[in-house]
Amino acid sequence: NNIAGMVLALCSSLGDYVNGQTITVDGGLLTLFPVPDHELGEDRAVMAALKAGKTDRAKAKESE
């Protein structure tokens, strides 16, 4: 059902502007097994610095 719904959406006018995308249709499996923390690496450190009030990405990266 999930795959059929996505195929129908992409074949209809809803899909007119969808291009160059990877669309995961897995019935919600990705939400059960998200990307492990160790694979996020630098992004997690930068996001933590930004949440701490450092709005400049370069400065946030320097604080690692």
Backbone hydrogen bonds, N-H to C=O, Kabsch-Sander energy under -0.5 kcal/mol:
donor,donor_aa,acceptor,acceptor_aa,energy
5,G,1,N,-2.4
6,M,2,N,-2.0
7,V,3,I,-2.6
8,L,4,A,-2.5
9,A,5,G,-2.2
10,L,6,M,-2.6
11,C,7,V,-2.1
12,S,8,L,-1.2
15,G,9,A,-0.7
15,G,12,S,-1.4
16,D,13,S,-1.3
18,V,15,G,-1.3
19,N,17,Y,-0.7
23,I,21,Q,-0.6
24,T,22,T,-0.6
25,V,23,I,-0.6
26,D,24,T,-0.6
29,L,26,D,-1.1
31,T,28,G,-0.8
32,L,28,G,-0.8
32,L,29,L,-0.9
33,F,29,L,-1.5
39,E,36,P,-1.4
40,L,36,P,-0.5
40,L,37,D,-1.5
41,G,37,D,-1.0
43,D,40,L,-1.6
44,R,41,G,-0.7
45,A,41,G,-1.4
46,V,42,E,-2.6
47,M,43,D,-2.5
48,A,44,R,-2.1
49,A,45,A,-2.0
50,L,46,V,-2.4
51,K,47,M,-2.3
52,A,48,A,-1.3
53,G,50,L,-1.5
54,K,49,A,-1.8
55,T,53,G,-1.0
57,R,55,T,-0.6
60,A,56,D,-2.4
61,K,57,R,-2.2
62,E,58,A,-1.8
63,S,59,K,-1.2
64,E,61,K,-1.4
